[in-house]
Amino acid sequence: MLVNSSIVYLTWSVIEDTPSSELLTLTDTGLIRVLLKQIAGKMLLSGEEVCALYDYIGSRTTLIRDIAEFRLTSKTHPNVET
């Protein structure tokens, strides 16, 4: 099952709202679970959607951490070009 666009949008919104330090310190499994819990608190998900979203987030953990690292770097070094 593919993840629909509204779930993808909500996922990235939750990622943006989650502190970078938290995103960087969790294991992959912990990161996925924390994000799933936050998303499930905002939107009712079917079992199939949870499984698909688990795979979606799992395949993007490196990207999520890169974004979190960039956010931290931007805060500590405001002259970093965006």
mmJSON file of the N, C-alpha and C atoms, coordinates in Angstrom:
{"data_MODEL":{"atom_site":{
"group_PDB":["ATOM","ATOM","ATOM","ATOM","ATOM","ATOM","ATOM","ATOM","ATOM","ATOM","ATOM","ATOM","ATOM","ATOM","ATOM","ATOM","ATOM","ATOM","ATOM","ATOM","ATOM","ATOM","ATOM","ATOM","ATOM","ATOM","ATOM","ATOM","ATOM","ATOM","ATOM","ATOM","ATOM","ATOM","ATOM","ATOM","ATOM","ATOM","ATOM","ATOM","ATOM","ATOM","ATOM","ATOM","ATOM","ATOM","ATOM","ATOM","ATOM","ATOM","ATOM","ATOM","ATOM","ATOM","ATOM","ATOM","ATOM","ATOM","ATOM","ATOM","ATOM","ATOM","ATOM","ATOM","ATOM","ATOM","ATOM","ATOM","ATOM","ATOM","ATOM","ATOM","ATOM","ATOM","ATOM","ATOM","ATOM","ATOM","ATOM","ATOM","ATOM","ATOM","ATOM","ATOM","ATOM","ATOM","ATOM","ATOM","ATOM","ATOM","ATOM","ATOM","ATOM","ATOM","ATOM","ATOM","ATOM","ATOM","ATOM","ATOM","ATOM","ATOM","ATOM","ATOM","ATOM","ATOM","ATOM","ATOM","ATOM","ATOM","ATOM","ATOM","ATOM","ATOM","ATOM","ATOM","ATOM","ATOM","ATOM","ATOM","ATOM","ATOM","ATOM","ATOM","ATOM","ATOM","ATOM","ATOM","ATOM","ATOM","ATOM","ATOM","ATOM","ATOM","ATOM","ATOM","ATOM","ATOM","ATOM","ATOM","ATOM","ATOM","ATOM","ATOM","ATOM","ATOM","ATOM","ATOM","ATOM","ATOM","ATOM","ATOM","ATOM","ATOM","ATOM","ATOM","ATOM","ATOM","ATOM","ATOM","ATOM","ATOM","ATOM","ATOM","ATOM","ATOM","ATOM","ATOM","ATOM","ATOM","ATOM","ATOM","ATOM","ATOM","ATOM","ATOM","ATOM","ATOM","ATOM","ATOM","ATOM","ATOM","ATOM","ATOM","ATOM","ATOM","ATOM","ATOM","ATOM","ATOM","ATOM","ATOM","ATOM","ATOM","ATOM","ATOM","ATOM","ATOM","ATOM","ATOM","ATOM","ATOM","ATOM","ATOM","ATOM","ATOM","ATOM","ATOM","ATOM","ATOM","ATOM","ATOM","ATOM","ATOM","ATOM","ATOM","ATOM","ATOM","ATOM","ATOM","ATOM","ATOM","ATOM","ATOM","ATOM","ATOM","ATOM","ATOM","ATOM","ATOM","ATOM","ATOM","ATOM","ATOM","ATOM","ATOM","ATOM","ATOM","ATOM","ATOM","ATOM","ATOM","ATOM","ATOM","ATOM","ATOM"],
"id":[1,2,3,4,5,6,7,8,9,10,11,12,13,14,15,16,17,18,19,20,21,22,23,24,25,26,27,28,29,30,31,32,33,34,35,36,37,38,39,40,41,42,43,44,45,46,47,48,49,50,51,52,53,54,55,56,57,58,59,60,61,62,63,64,65,66,67,68,69,70,71,72,73,74,75,76,77,78,79,80,81,82,83,84,85,86,87,88,89,90,91,92,93,94,95,96,97,98,99,100,101,102,103,104,105,106,107,108,109,110,111,112,113,114,115,116,117,118,119,120,121,122,123,124,125,126,127,128,129,130,131,132,133,134,135,136,137,138,139,140,141,142,143,144,145,146,147,148,149,150,151,152,153,154,155,156,157,158,159,160,161,162,163,164,165,166,167,168,169,170,171,172,173,174,175,176,177,178,179,180,181,182,183,184,185,186,187,188,189,190,191,192,193,194,195,196,197,198,199,200,201,202,203,204,205,206,207,208,209,210,211,212,213,214,215,216,217,218,219,220,221,222,223,224,225,226,227,228,229,230,231,232,233,234,235,236,237,238,239,240,241,242,243,244,245,246],
"type_symbol":["N","C","C","N","C","C","N","C","C","N","C","C","N","C","C","N","C","C","N","C","C","N","C","C","N","C","C","N","C","C","N","C","C","N","C","C","N","C","C","N","C","C","N","C","C","N","C","C","N","C","C","N","C","C","N","C","C","N","C","C","N","C","C","N","C","C","N","C","C","N","C","C","N","C","C","N","C","C","N","C","C","N","C","C","N","C","C","N","C","C","N","C","C","N","C","C","N","C","C","N","C","C","N","C","C","N","C","C","N","C","C","N","C","C","N","C","C","N","C","C","N","C","C","N","C","C","N","C","C","N","C","C","N","C","C","N","C","C","N","C","C","N","C","C","N","C","C","N","C","C","N","C","C","N","C","C","N","C","C","N","C","C","N","C","C","N","C","C","N","C","C","N","C","C","N","C","C","N","C","C","N","C","C","N","C","C","N","C","C","N","C","C","N","C","C","N","C","C","N","C","C","N","C","C","N","C","C","N","C","C","N","C","C","N","C","C","N","C","C","N","C","C","N","C","C","N","C","C","N","C","C","N","C","C","N","C","C","N","C","C","N","C","C","N","C","C"],
"label_atom_id":["N","CA","C","N","CA","C","N","CA","C","N","CA","C","N","CA","C","N","CA","C","N","CA","C","N","CA","C","N","CA","C","N","CA","C","N","CA","C","N","CA","C","N","CA","C","N","CA","C","N","CA","C","N","CA","C","N","CA","C","N","CA","C","N","CA","C","N","CA","C","N","CA","C","N","CA","C","N","CA","C","N","CA","C","N","CA","C","N","CA","C","N","CA","C","N","CA","C","N","CA","C","N","CA","C","N","CA","C","N","CA","C","N","CA","C","N","CA","C","N","CA","C","N","CA","C","N","CA","C","N","CA","C","N","CA","C","N","CA","C","N","CA","C","N","CA","C","N","CA","C","N","CA","C","N","CA","C","N","CA","C","N","CA","C","N","CA","C","N","CA","C","N","CA","C","N","CA","C","N","CA","C","N","CA","C","N","CA","C","N","CA","C","N","CA","C","N","CA","C","N","CA","C","N","CA","C","N","CA","C","N","CA","C","N","CA","C","N","CA","C","N","CA","C","N","CA","C","N","CA","C","N","CA","C","N","CA","C","N","CA","C","N","CA","C","N","CA","C","N","CA","C","N","CA","C","N","CA","C","N","CA","C","N","CA","C","N","CA","C","N","CA","C","N","CA","C","N","CA","C","N","CA","C","N","CA","C"],
"label_alt_id":[null,null,null,null,null,null,null,null,null,null,null,null,null,null,null,null,null,null,null,null,null,null,null,null,null,null,null,null,null,null,null,null,null,null,null,null,null,null,null,null,null,null,null,null,null,null,null,null,null,null,null,null,null,null,null,null,null,null,null,null,null,null,null,null,null,null,null,null,null,null,null,null,null,null,null,null,null,null,null,null,null,null,null,null,null,null,null,null,null,null,null,null,null,null,null,null,null,null,null,null,null,null,null,null,null,null,null,null,null,null,null,null,null,null,null,null,null,null,null,null,null,null,null,null,null,null,null,null,null,null,null,null,null,null,null,null,null,null,null,null,null,null,null,null,null,null,null,null,null,null,null,null,null,null,null,null,null,null,null,null,null,null,null,null,null,null,null,null,null,null,null,null,null,null,null,null,null,null,null,null,null,null,null,null,null,null,null,null,null,null,null,null,null,null,null,null,null,null,null,null,null,null,null,null,null,null,null,null,null,null,null,null,null,null,null,null,null,null,null,null,null,null,null,null,null,null,null,null,null,null,null,null,null,null,null,null,null,null,null,null,null,null,null,null,null,null],
"label_comp_id":["MET","MET","MET","LEU","LEU","LEU","VAL","VAL","VAL","ASN","ASN","ASN","SER","SER","SER","SER","SER","SER","ILE","ILE","ILE","VAL","VAL","VAL","TYR","TYR","TYR","LEU","LEU","LEU","THR","THR","THR","TRP","TRP","TRP","SER","SER","SER","VAL","VAL","VAL","ILE","ILE","ILE","GLU","GLU","GLU","ASP","ASP","ASP","THR","THR","THR","PRO","PRO","PRO","SER","SER","SER","SER","SER","SER","GLU","GLU","GLU","LEU","LEU","LEU","LEU","LEU","LEU","THR","THR","THR","LEU","LEU","LEU","THR","THR","THR","ASP","ASP","ASP","THR","THR","THR","GLY","GLY","GLY","LEU","LEU","LEU","ILE","ILE","ILE","ARG","ARG","ARG","VAL","VAL","VAL","LEU","LEU","LEU","LEU","LEU","LEU","LYS","LYS","LYS","GLN","GLN","GLN","ILE","ILE","ILE","ALA","ALA","ALA","GLY","GLY","GLY","LYS","LYS","LYS","MET","MET","MET","LEU","LEU","LEU","LEU","LEU","LEU","SER","SER","SER","GLY","GLY","GLY","GLU","GLU","GLU","GLU","GLU","GLU","VAL","VAL","VAL","CYS","CYS","CYS","ALA","ALA","ALA","LEU","LEU","LEU","TYR","TYR","TYR","ASP","ASP","ASP","TYR","TYR","TYR","ILE","ILE","ILE","GLY","GLY","GLY","SER","SER","SER","ARG","ARG","ARG","THR","THR","THR","THR","THR","THR","LEU","LEU","LEU","ILE","ILE","ILE","ARG","ARG","ARG","ASP","ASP","ASP","ILE","ILE","ILE","ALA","ALA","ALA","GLU","GLU","GLU","PHE","PHE","PHE","ARG","ARG","ARG","LEU","LEU","LEU","THR","THR","THR","SER","SER","SER","LYS","LYS","LYS","THR","THR","THR","HIS","HIS","HIS","PRO","PRO","PRO","ASN","ASN","ASN","VAL","VAL","VAL","GLU","GLU","GLU","THR","THR","THR"],
"label_asym_id":["A","A","A","A","A","A","A","A","A","A","A","A","A","A","A","A","A","A","A","A","A","A","A","A","A","A","A","A","A","A","A","A","A","A","A","A","A","A","A","A","A","A","A","A","A","A","A","A","A","A","A","A","A","A","A","A","A","A","A","A","A","A","A","A","A","A","A","A","A","A","A","A","A","A","A","A","A","A","A","A","A","A","A","A","A","A","A","A","A","A","A","A","A","A","A","A","A","A","A","A","A","A","A","A","A","A","A","A","A","A","A","A","A","A","A","A","A","A","A","A","A","A","A","A","A","A","A","A","A","A","A","A","A","A","A","A","A","A","A","A","A","A","A","A","A","A","A","A","A","A","A","A","A","A","A","A","A","A","A","A","A","A","A","A","A","A","A","A","A","A","A","A","A","A","A","A","A","A","A","A","A","A","A","A","A","A","A","A","A","A","A","A","A","A","A","A","A","A","A","A","A","A","A","A","A","A","A","A","A","A","A","A","A","A","A","A","A","A","A","A","A","A","A","A","A","A","A","A","A","A","A","A","A","A","A","A","A","A","A","A","A","A","A","A","A","A"],
"label_entity_id":["1","1","1","1","1","1","1","1","1","1","1","1","1","1","1","1","1","1","1","1","1","1","1","1","1","1","1","1","1","1","1","1","1","1","1","1","1","1","1","1","1","1","1","1","1","1","1","1","1","1","1","1","1","1","1","1","1","1","1","1","1","1","1","1","1","1","1","1","1","1","1","1","1","1","1","1","1","1","1","1","1","1","1","1","1","1","1","1","1","1","1","1","1","1","1","1","1","1","1","1","1","1","1","1","1","1","1","1","1","1","1","1","1","1","1","1","1","1","1","1","1","1","1","1","1","1","1","1","1","1","1","1","1","1","1","1","1","1","1","1","1","1","1","1","1","1","1","1","1","1","1","1","1","1","1","1","1","1","1","1","1","1","1","1","1","1","1","1","1","1","1","1","1","1","1","1","1","1","1","1","1","1","1","1","1","1","1","1","1","1","1","1","1","1","1","1","1","1","1","1","1","1","1","1","1","1","1","1","1","1","1","1","1","1","1","1","1","1","1","1","1","1","1","1","1","1","1","1","1","1","1","1","1","1","1","1","1","1","1","1","1","1","1","1","1","1"],
"label_seq_id":[1,1,1,2,2,2,3,3,3,4,4,4,5,5,5,6,6,6,7,7,7,8,8,8,9,9,9,10,10,10,11,11,11,12,12,12,13,13,13,14,14,14,15,15,15,16,16,16,17,17,17,18,18,18,19,19,19,20,20,20,21,21,21,22,22,22,23,23,23,24,24,24,25,25,25,26,26,26,27,27,27,28,28,28,29,29,29,30,30,30,31,31,31,32,32,32,33,33,33,34,34,34,35,35,35,36,36,36,37,37,37,38,38,38,39,39,39,40,40,40,41,41,41,42,42,42,43,43,43,44,44,44,45,45,45,46,46,46,47,47,47,48,48,48,49,49,49,50,50,50,51,51,51,52,52,52,53,53,53,54,54,54,55,55,55,56,56,56,57,57,57,58,58,58,59,59,59,60,60,60,61,61,61,62,62,62,63,63,63,64,64,64,65,65,65,66,66,66,67,67,67,68,68,68,69,69,69,70,70,70,71,71,71,72,72,72,73,73,73,74,74,74,75,75,75,76,76,76,77,77,77,78,78,78,79,79,79,80,80,80,81,81,81,82,82,82],
"pdbx_PDB_ins_code":[null,null,null,null,null,null,null,null,null,null,null,null,null,null,null,null,null,null,null,null,null,null,null,null,null,null,null,null,null,null,null,null,null,null,null,null,null,null,null,null,null,null,null,null,null,null,null,null,null,null,null,null,null,null,null,null,null,null,null,null,null,null,null,null,null,null,null,null,null,null,null,null,null,null,null,null,null,null,null,null,null,null,null,null,null,null,null,null,null,null,null,null,null,null,null,null,null,null,null,null,null,null,null,null,null,null,null,null,null,null,null,null,null,null,null,null,null,null,null,null,null,null,null,null,null,null,null,null,null,null,null,null,null,null,null,null,null,null,null,null,null,null,null,null,null,null,null,null,null,null,null,null,null,null,null,null,null,null,null,null,null,null,null,null,null,null,null,null,null,null,null,null,null,null,null,null,null,null,null,null,null,null,null,null,null,null,null,null,null,null,null,null,null,null,null,null,null,null,null,null,null,null,null,null,null,null,null,null,null,null,null,null,null,null,null,null,null,null,null,null,null,null,null,null,null,null,null,null,null,null,null,null,null,null,null,null,null,null,null,null,null,null,null,null,null,null],
"Cartn_x":[0.846,0.0,0.883,0.507,1.219,0.665,1.512,1.098,0.48,-0.732,-1.386,-0.77,-1.048,-0.393,-0.704,-1.895,-2.21,-1.402,-1.149,-0.324,1.135,1.604,2.98,3.153,2.201,2.268,2.304,1.435,1.392,2.697,3.246,4.503,5.615,5.756,6.826,6.546,5.309,4.956,5.366,5.097,5.48,7.005,7.697,9.162,9.681,9.102,9.524,9.241,8.182,7.802,8.564,9.21,9.952,11.337,11.766,13.094,14.198,15.113,16.214,17.017,17.249,18.038,17.375,16.059,15.344,15.483,15.348,15.468,16.854,17.861,19.239,19.664,19.005,19.457,18.728,17.607,16.841,17.442,17.265,17.604,16.62,16.889,15.963,14.569,14.513,13.22,12.543,13.298,12.751,12.23,12.98,12.575,11.251,11.157,9.932,8.754,8.963,7.876,7.409,8.352,7.981,7.168,7.627,6.903,5.533,5.46,4.173,3.192,3.676,2.814,2.271,3.13,2.686,1.684,1.948,1.044,-0.298,-0.252,-1.486,-2.314,-1.666,-2.381,-3.1,-2.723,-3.331,-4.288,-4.162,-4.969,-5.21,-6.429,-6.759,-6.164,-5.355,-4.689,-5.17,-5.375,-5.703,-4.426,-4.573,-3.408,-2.515,-3.123,-2.352,-1.595,-2.229,-1.568,-0.386,-0.552,0.547,1.727,1.469,2.537,3.231,2.442,3.001,3.809,3.296,3.983,5.267,5.244,6.447,7.544,7.181,8.138,8.596,7.656,7.966,8.979,8.697,9.602,10.932,10.856,12.065,13.012,12.46,13.297,13.857,13.44,13.887,14.581,15.005,15.627,16.905,17.688,18.906,18.559,17.568,17.136,16.606,15.825,15.269,16.402,17.401,18.538,19.368,19.529,20.253,19.548,18.232,17.458,17.611,17.527,17.672,19.061,20.079,21.459,21.611,21.031,21.092,20.4,19.25,18.536,19.384,20.046,20.921,22.101,22.705,23.836,23.427,22.247,21.763,21.546,21.132,20.902,22.216,23.215,24.494,25.429,25.195,26.004,25.045,24.499,23.474,23.945,25.242,25.733,25.803,25.377,25.352,24.353,24.795,23.905,22.838,21.614,20.498,20.182],
"Cartn_y":[-1.19,0.0,1.243,2.196,3.468,4.406,5.311,6.311,7.468,7.883,8.956,10.314,11.293,12.598,13.328,13.17,13.86,13.286,11.982,11.363,11.778,11.851,12.297,13.735,14.589,15.986,16.058,15.312,15.309,14.756,13.728,13.139,14.183,14.913,15.915,17.106,17.403,18.449,18.023,16.779,16.245,16.237,15.845,15.846,17.255,18.235,19.632,20.113,19.616,20.04,19.3,18.2,17.408,18.012,18.204,18.79,17.99,18.703,18.061,17.143,17.559,16.737,15.381,15.36,14.098,13.221,13.822,13.069,12.458,13.139,12.682,11.644,11.59,10.688,9.342,9.242,7.997,6.971,5.694,4.637,4.734,4.023,4.035,3.588,2.492,1.986,2.988,3.574,4.579,5.793,6.224,7.366,7.087,5.926,5.549,5.493,4.87,4.74,6.087,6.97,8.295,9.058,9.035,9.744,9.117,7.787,7.119,7.473,7.499,7.831,9.252,10.19,11.566,11.696,11.009,11.06,10.427,9.276,8.583,9.416,10.292,11.195,12.313,12.533,13.605,13.093,11.802,11.24,9.763,9.328,7.917,7.138,6.141,5.341,3.9,3.307,1.882,1.082,-0.197,-1.063,-1.05,-1.05,-1.006,0.307,1.408,2.708,2.781,2.202,2.175,1.4,0.253,-0.557,0.188,0.808,1.556,2.754,3.432,4.594,4.184,3.041,2.502,2.316,1.719,1.504,2.831,3.754,5.066,5.808,5.905,6.618,5.867,4.552,3.746,3.929,4.145,4.331,5.751,6.617,8.015,8.482,7.546,7.944,8.754,8.402,9.164,10.594,10.757,12.092,12.883,12.244,12.906,13.4,12.568,12.973,14.061,14.004,15.069,16.409,16.406,17.637,18.134,17.228,17.61,18.183,17.559,18.04,19.429,19.631,20.945,22.006,21.66,22.623,23.016,22.031,22.346,23.205,22.861,23.618,25.044,25.197,26.537,27.414,26.805,27.57,28.01,27.14,27.453,28.239,28.15,28.886,29.578,30.729,31.363,31.797,31.804,32.229,31.091,29.886,28.757,29.05,28.888,29.198,28.138,28.582,27.653,27.496],
"Cartn_z":[0.0,0.0,0.0,-0.795,-0.844,0.217,0.679,1.652,0.876,1.281,0.527,0.862,0.035,0.143,1.448,1.989,3.245,4.405,4.385,5.42,5.251,4.022,3.767,4.256,3.938,4.385,5.907,6.574,8.035,8.604,7.985,8.444,8.461,7.37,7.304,8.209,8.444,9.406,10.812,11.165,12.478,12.612,11.563,11.591,11.851,11.186,11.384,12.797,13.407,14.755,15.859,15.515,16.499,16.676,17.915,18.136,17.439,16.817,16.099,16.997,18.23,19.148,19.375,19.426,19.596,18.35,17.183,15.934,15.778,16.312,16.152,17.182,18.314,19.375,19.397,18.729,18.729,17.774,18.093,17.138,15.973,14.902,13.76,14.199,14.941,15.399,16.323,17.223,18.131,17.389,16.388,15.571,14.865,14.259,13.548,14.519,15.669,16.64,17.182,17.488,17.994,16.953,15.717,14.665,14.415,14.377,14.185,15.3,16.523,17.658,17.522,17.142,16.971,15.827,14.735,13.576,13.92,14.591,14.978,15.956,16.699,17.6,16.867,15.63,14.839,13.774,13.411,12.327,12.6,12.413,12.575,11.405,11.721,10.693,10.759,9.591,9.541,9.768,10.011,10.169,8.943,7.769,6.518,6.39,6.783,6.711,7.68,8.869,9.844,9.266,8.674,8.073,6.935,6.076,4.948,5.443,6.457,7.003,7.718,8.4,9.04,7.983,6.86,5.77,5.171,4.989,4.406,5.277,6.568,7.48,7.574,7.665,7.768,6.597,5.423,4.237,4.145,5.07,5.021,6.307,7.14,8.404,8.185,7.17,6.89,6.487,5.634,5.23,6.421,7.262,8.444,9.341,9.551,10.391,9.724,8.41,7.696,7.878,7.772,7.962,9.39,10.361,11.768,12.027,11.473,11.63,11.023,9.856,9.206,10.056,10.632,11.484,12.681,13.299,14.435,14.002,12.872,12.358,12.011,11.445,11.075,12.297,13.405,14.632,15.262,15.194,15.833,14.917,13.625,12.635,11.669,12.031,11.2,9.821,9.574,8.256,7.262,7.662,6.744,5.647,4.408,3.29,3.157,2.83,2.637,1.182],
"occupancy":[1.0,1.0,1.0,1.0,1.0,1.0,1.0,1.0,1.0,1.0,1.0,1.0,1.0,1.0,1.0,1.0,1.0,1.0,1.0,1.0,1.0,1.0,1.0,1.0,1.0,1.0,1.0,1.0,1.0,1.0,1.0,1.0,1.0,1.0,1.0,1.0,1.0,1.0,1.0,1.0,1.0,1.0,1.0,1.0,1.0,1.0,1.0,1.0,1.0,1.0,1.0,1.0,1.0,1.0,1.0,1.0,1.0,1.0,1.0,1.0,1.0,1.0,1.0,1.0,1.0,1.0,1.0,1.0,1.0,1.0,1.0,1.0,1.0,1.0,1.0,1.0,1.0,1.0,1.0,1.0,1.0,1.0,1.0,1.0,1.0,1.0,1.0,1.0,1.0,1.0,1.0,1.0,1.0,1.0,1.0,1.0,1.0,1.0,1.0,1.0,1.0,1.0,1.0,1.0,1.0,1.0,1.0,1.0,1.0,1.0,1.0,1.0,1.0,1.0,1.0,1.0,1.0,1.0,1.0,1.0,1.0,1.0,1.0,1.0,1.0,1.0,1.0,1.0,1.0,1.0,1.0,1.0,1.0,1.0,1.0,1.0,1.0,1.0,1.0,1.0,1.0,1.0,1.0,1.0,1.0,1.0,1.0,1.0,1.0,1.0,1.0,1.0,1.0,1.0,1.0,1.0,1.0,1.0,1.0,1.0,1.0,1.0,1.0,1.0,1.0,1.0,1.0,1.0,1.0,1.0,1.0,1.0,1.0,1.0,1.0,1.0,1.0,1.0,1.0,1.0,1.0,1.0,1.0,1.0,1.0,1.0,1.0,1.0,1.0,1.0,1.0,1.0,1.0,1.0,1.0,1.0,1.0,1.0,1.0,1.0,1.0,1.0,1.0,1.0,1.0,1.0,1.0,1.0,1.0,1.0,1.0,1.0,1.0,1.0,1.0,1.0,1.0,1.0,1.0,1.0,1.0,1.0,1.0,1.0,1.0,1.0,1.0,1.0,1.0,1.0,1.0,1.0,1.0,1.0,1.0,1.0,1.0,1.0,1.0,1.0,1.0,1.0,1.0,1.0,1.0,1.0],
"B_iso_or_equiv":[0.0,0.0,0.0,0.0,0.0,0.0,0.0,0.0,0.0,0.0,0.0,0.0,0.0,0.0,0.0,0.0,0.0,0.0,0.0,0.0,0.0,0.0,0.0,0.0,0.0,0.0,0.0,0.0,0.0,0.0,0.0,0.0,0.0,0.0,0.0,0.0,0.0,0.0,0.0,0.0,0.0,0.0,0.0,0.0,0.0,0.0,0.0,0.0,0.0,0.0,0.0,0.0,0.0,0.0,0.0,0.0,0.0,0.0,0.0,0.0,0.0,0.0,0.0,0.0,0.0,0.0,0.0,0.0,0.0,0.0,0.0,0.0,0.0,0.0,0.0,0.0,0.0,0.0,0.0,0.0,0.0,0.0,0.0,0.0,0.0,0.0,0.0,0.0,0.0,0.0,0.0,0.0,0.0,0.0,0.0,0.0,0.0,0.0,0.0,0.0,0.0,0.0,0.0,0.0,0.0,0.0,0.0,0.0,0.0,0.0,0.0,0.0,0.0,0.0,0.0,0.0,0.0,0.0,0.0,0.0,0.0,0.0,0.0,0.0,0.0,0.0,0.0,0.0,0.0,0.0,0.0,0.0,0.0,0.0,0.0,0.0,0.0,0.0,0.0,0.0,0.0,0.0,0.0,0.0,0.0,0.0,0.0,0.0,0.0,0.0,0.0,0.0,0.0,0.0,0.0,0.0,0.0,0.0,0.0,0.0,0.0,0.0,0.0,0.0,0.0,0.0,0.0,0.0,0.0,0.0,0.0,0.0,0.0,0.0,0.0,0.0,0.0,0.0,0.0,0.0,0.0,0.0,0.0,0.0,0.0,0.0,0.0,0.0,0.0,0.0,0.0,0.0,0.0,0.0,0.0,0.0,0.0,0.0,0.0,0.0,0.0,0.0,0.0,0.0,0.0,0.0,0.0,0.0,0.0,0.0,0.0,0.0,0.0,0.0,0.0,0.0,0.0,0.0,0.0,0.0,0.0,0.0,0.0,0.0,0.0,0.0,0.0,0.0,0.0,0.0,0.0,0.0,0.0,0.0,0.0,0.0,0.0,0.0,0.0,0.0,0.0,0.0,0.0,0.0,0.0,0.0],
"pdbx_formal_charge":[null,null,null,null,null,null,null,null,null,null,null,null,null,null,null,null,null,null,null,null,null,null,null,null,null,null,null,null,null,null,null,null,null,null,null,null,null,null,null,null,null,null,null,null,null,null,null,null,null,null,null,null,null,null,null,null,null,null,null,null,null,null,null,null,null,null,null,null,null,null,null,null,null,null,null,null,null,null,null,null,null,null,null,null,null,null,null,null,null,null,null,null,null,null,null,null,null,null,null,null,null,null,null,null,null,null,null,null,null,null,null,null,null,null,null,null,null,null,null,null,null,null,null,null,null,null,null,null,null,null,null,null,null,null,null,null,null,null,null,null,null,null,null,null,null,null,null,null,null,null,null,null,null,null,null,null,null,null,null,null,null,null,null,null,null,null,null,null,null,null,null,null,null,null,null,null,null,null,null,null,null,null,null,null,null,null,null,null,null,null,null,null,null,null,null,null,null,null,null,null,null,null,null,null,null,null,null,null,null,null,null,null,null,null,null,null,null,null,null,null,null,null,null,null,null,null,null,null,null,null,null,null,null,null,null,null,null,null,null,null,null,null,null,null,null,null],
"auth_seq_id":[1,1,1,2,2,2,3,3,3,4,4,4,5,5,5,6,6,6,7,7,7,8,8,8,9,9,9,10,10,10,11,11,11,12,12,12,13,13,13,14,14,14,15,15,15,16,16,16,17,17,17,18,18,18,19,19,19,20,20,20,21,21,21,22,22,22,23,23,23,24,24,24,25,25,25,26,26,26,27,27,27,28,28,28,29,29,29,30,30,30,31,31,31,32,32,32,33,33,33,34,34,34,35,35,35,36,36,36,37,37,37,38,38,38,39,39,39,40,40,40,41,41,41,42,42,42,43,43,43,44,44,44,45,45,45,46,46,46,47,47,47,48,48,48,49,49,49,50,50,50,51,51,51,52,52,52,53,53,53,54,54,54,55,55,55,56,56,56,57,57,57,58,58,58,59,59,59,60,60,60,61,61,61,62,62,62,63,63,63,64,64,64,65,65,65,66,66,66,67,67,67,68,68,68,69,69,69,70,70,70,71,71,71,72,72,72,73,73,73,74,74,74,75,75,75,76,76,76,77,77,77,78,78,78,79,79,79,80,80,80,81,81,81,82,82,82],
"auth_comp_id":["MET","MET","MET","LEU","LEU","LEU","VAL","VAL","VAL","ASN","ASN","ASN","SER","SER","SER","SER","SER","SER","ILE","ILE","ILE","VAL","VAL","VAL","TYR","TYR","TYR","LEU","LEU","LEU","THR","THR","THR","TRP","TRP","TRP","SER","SER","SER","VAL","VAL","VAL","ILE","ILE","ILE","GLU","GLU","GLU","ASP","ASP","ASP","THR","THR","THR","PRO","PRO","PRO","SER","SER","SER","SER","SER","SER","GLU","GLU","GLU","LEU","LEU","LEU","LEU","LEU","LEU","THR","THR","THR","LEU","LEU","LEU","THR","THR","THR","ASP","ASP","ASP","THR","THR","THR","GLY","GLY","GLY","LEU","LEU","LEU","ILE","ILE","ILE","ARG","ARG","ARG","VAL","VAL","VAL","LEU","LEU","LEU","LEU","LEU","LEU","LYS","LYS","LYS","GLN","GLN","GLN","ILE","ILE","ILE","ALA","ALA","ALA","GLY","GLY","GLY","LYS","LYS","LYS","MET","MET","MET","LEU","LEU","LEU","LEU","LEU","LEU","SER","SER","SER","GLY","GLY","GLY","GLU","GLU","GLU","GLU","GLU","GLU","VAL","VAL","VAL","CYS","CYS","CYS","ALA","ALA","ALA","LEU","LEU","LEU","TYR","TYR","TYR","ASP","ASP","ASP","TYR","TYR","TYR","ILE","ILE","ILE","GLY","GLY","GLY","SER","SER","SER","ARG","ARG","ARG","THR","THR","THR","THR","THR","THR","LEU","LEU","LEU","ILE","ILE","ILE","ARG","ARG","ARG","ASP","ASP","ASP","ILE","ILE","ILE","ALA","ALA","ALA","GLU","GLU","GLU","PHE","PHE","PHE","ARG","ARG","ARG","LEU","LEU","LEU","THR","THR","THR","SER","SER","SER","LYS","LYS","LYS","THR","THR","THR","HIS","HIS","HIS","PRO","PRO","PRO","ASN","ASN","ASN","VAL","VAL","VAL","GLU","GLU","GLU","THR","THR","THR"],
"auth_asym_id":["A","A","A","A","A","A","A","A","A","A","A","A","A","A","A","A","A","A","A","A","A","A","A","A","A","A","A","A","A","A","A","A","A","A","A","A","A","A","A","A","A","A","A","A","A","A","A","A","A","A","A","A","A","A","A","A","A","A","A","A","A","A","A","A","A","A","A","A","A","A","A","A","A","A","A","A","A","A","A","A","A","A","A","A","A","A","A","A","A","A","A","A","A","A","A","A","A","A","A","A","A","A","A","A","A","A","A","A","A","A","A","A","A","A","A","A","A","A","A","A","A","A","A","A","A","A","A","A","A","A","A","A","A","A","A","A","A","A","A","A","A","A","A","A","A","A","A","A","A","A","A","A","A","A","A","A","A","A","A","A","A","A","A","A","A","A","A","A","A","A","A","A","A","A","A","A","A","A","A","A","A","A","A","A","A","A","A","A","A","A","A","A","A","A","A","A","A","A","A","A","A","A","A","A","A","A","A","A","A","A","A","A","A","A","A","A","A","A","A","A","A","A","A","A","A","A","A","A","A","A","A","A","A","A","A","A","A","A","A","A","A","A","A","A","A","A"],
"auth_atom_id":["N","CA","C","N","CA","C","N","CA","C","N","CA","C","N","CA","C","N","CA","C","N","CA","C","N","CA","C","N","CA","C","N","CA","C","N","CA","C","N","CA","C","N","CA","C","N","CA","C","N","CA","C","N","CA","C","N","CA","C","N","CA","C","N","CA","C","N","CA","C","N","CA","C","N","CA","C","N","CA","C","N","CA","C","N","CA","C","N","CA","C","N","CA","C","N","CA","C","N","CA","C","N","CA","C","N","CA","C","N","CA","C","N","CA","C","N","CA","C","N","CA","C","N","CA","C","N","CA","C","N","CA","C","N","CA","C","N","CA","C","N","CA","C","N","CA","C","N","CA","C","N","CA","C","N","CA","C","N","CA","C","N","CA","C","N","CA","C","N","CA","C","N","CA","C","N","CA","C","N","CA","C","N","CA","C","N","CA","C","N","CA","C","N","CA","C","N","CA","C","N","CA","C","N","CA","C","N","CA","C","N","CA","C","N","CA","C","N","CA","C","N","CA","C","N","CA","C","N","CA","C","N","CA","C","N","CA","C","N","CA","C","N","CA","C","N","CA","C","N","CA","C","N","CA","C","N","CA","C","N","CA","C","N","CA","C","N","CA","C","N","CA","C","N","CA","C","N","CA","C","N","CA","C","N","CA","C"],
"pdbx_PDB_model_num":[1,1,1,1,1,1,1,1,1,1,1,1,1,1,1,1,1,1,1,1,1,1,1,1,1,1,1,1,1,1,1,1,1,1,1,1,1,1,1,1,1,1,1,1,1,1,1,1,1,1,1,1,1,1,1,1,1,1,1,1,1,1,1,1,1,1,1,1,1,1,1,1,1,1,1,1,1,1,1,1,1,1,1,1,1,1,1,1,1,1,1,1,1,1,1,1,1,1,1,1,1,1,1,1,1,1,1,1,1,1,1,1,1,1,1,1,1,1,1,1,1,1,1,1,1,1,1,1,1,1,1,1,1,1,1,1,1,1,1,1,1,1,1,1,1,1,1,1,1,1,1,1,1,1,1,1,1,1,1,1,1,1,1,1,1,1,1,1,1,1,1,1,1,1,1,1,1,1,1,1,1,1,1,1,1,1,1,1,1,1,1,1,1,1,1,1,1,1,1,1,1,1,1,1,1,1,1,1,1,1,1,1,1,1,1,1,1,1,1,1,1,1,1,1,1,1,1,1,1,1,1,1,1,1,1,1,1,1,1,1,1,1,1,1,1,1]
}}}
